[in-house]
């Protein structure tokens, strides 16, 4: 997730039709740009991943003797899931250049939609952790709570896996666009010089 943030911070925003792409002036490790969707999406994903993986971090720290007990597993799972959902919705807005319009022919839109579906699966999988077993939510310790947890997290994980897989053709599509733009610039230079 931090890699996405680094990619956004160091992309060349000085690309012009006349000059082509220029190398970034300096490498940036961090910047605070909460008003830019390109920055906000990976930042919220990063925070969500840290919160969501609290249990993993706590287990590592307890094996090192730094903490003795795991506290707040369901709260951190739910909070991380909600942050993933917020980042995924923001990603749809980023793909739509600030709008929430359906773009079924756009791979980036499908990646964002699958991430929304996966986030909803994670939220559903976290719900039994807050159940009381009474008339409200099912409890995670009694059926059907464990089944809901497993199915929610399984579906969420599958949706994220498919969305992540689609990021590969998305990357190749973007590289093709960039190479096509560079090739047309070179053709224009040859035509003007010939």
Buried (B, 14 or more C-beta within 10 A) or exposed (E): BBEBBBEBBBEEEEEEEEEEBEEEEEEEEEEEEEEEBBBBBBBBBBBBBBBBBBBEEBEEEEEEEEBEEEEBBBBBBBBBBBBBBBBBBBBBBBBBEEEEEEBEEBBBBBBBBBBBBBBBBBBBBBBBBBBEEEEEBBBBEEEEBBEBBEBBBEBBBBBBEBBEEBEEEBEEEEEEEEEEBEEEBEEEEEEEEE
